Each structure stands twice: as structure tokens, then as C-alpha cells.
Amino acid sequence: MPLSSEYQSVPTRPPTPDQAPVSIIAELIPTVPNTPIEPPRTMEDNARLMPTHGHHTAPKWNEEKVCELAQYFRELEYLFRDCRVNDDRQKKDYAVQYLTYDTGETWMSVKEYEGEFTPAATHDKPEPAACAYTYEEWKAEIFKLYPGSEYRDRYTQNNLEKLIANFLSKGTLL
């Protein structure tokens, strides 16, 4: 026996917009946030920011260990590539930023530094003028301040063994 129409509470088809109450229609329409759609990210958008002084990822150099100066610059230049720092002035500023005050002052006094320290991350100041000297020229002058810091000044165990063999062959001891 079929049910009469007064007992059928479940509609066989969804209501059309003109048949449904307004509150049901409002629930069915998805709300779109009022934020602009962001364009797809590019590789440049994914560049990291240079770490601040004292941050655990910032390059560090102990001036008592002169032989580690080259390693400091290698770490710094890795960050430059990773953070897309290409401007020579910014590179010099960042190189000085991670040092102790006295060492930083010494490095900024080198003629190839060209001028006062201006933090590269300052946005309220105009960009510094182009430098007359490149970062590489300045870095070469920094290495000259620390004898024994350049790779060519280092000796290997093989060098020591040859020196000892030379002295032993001549019968000369220190």
C-alpha cells in the first residue's frame, strides 16, 4: 500500500532556489574569503633571509684562529648564494655584521670597504651608492691583514715529513 503524500517528508529531488528558504540557500553557497589570490611562487620568492648577528645559523669567526678565516668567507658566500645577495656593498656589510665590534671596525677601515657601515637590511634608508671596489677586492685585502690565513700559507703533513726527511738526510737536527 503506497504512502499518502502527507506522510512523505523526504523530497525526491533537491529543491530549486525559488522553492528553498533563503537560509538553506545561504548555507549551500560557499563563502569566498575577501583576500586576493596570490600568484604562483617562483624560485626567487623562496630565497632565505640572511641570519641576524648572533643567530645560531650565522657564520662565526674567532680571530684567534686565523686559519679559519677562509672557512668564514666560504660559509658567508654560501649564504649569499642561498639568500640571493648579489650586491658587493651588501656582501661587505653582511661580512662585517657577524664579527665582533673591534674586528668589524678594522675591516671597515680598509680602503676597499668604501665608507661607513650601513646595515643592508635597513628599508627606511636609500640604497648606498655603488662601491668603487668589489667584494672580492675587499676580501683580498682582509686576508692580507691576517698572515697565515690564505690557503697558500698552510702546510700539510706531507710538507712536514719532507722537511724532516731533508733534515735527517743532511744529518742536521734542530
Number of C-alpha atoms within 10 A of each C-alpha: 3 4 7 7 7 6 7 9 7 7 7 7 6 9 12 9 10 8 9 11 11 11 8 11 15 10 9 9 8 8 8 6 7 6 6 6 7 6 6 6 8 8 6 9 8 11 13 14 13 19 15 14 16 12 11 9 12 15 24 21 16 13 13 8 11 16 18 18 21 16 14 16 16 13 14 20 16 12 19 19 12 14 16 15 19 11 14 18 26 20 19 24 20 24 21 20 20 21 19 14 11 9 14 16 14 12 21 21 14 15 12 21 24 18 14 11 19 16 16 19 14 9 8 6 10 7 13 14 9 11 14 13 14 17 21 13 12 19 18 12 16 18 15 11 13 14 10 17 19 16 11 7 9 10 10 7 8 9 11 11 11 11 12 14 12 12 13 11 9 8 8 9 7 4
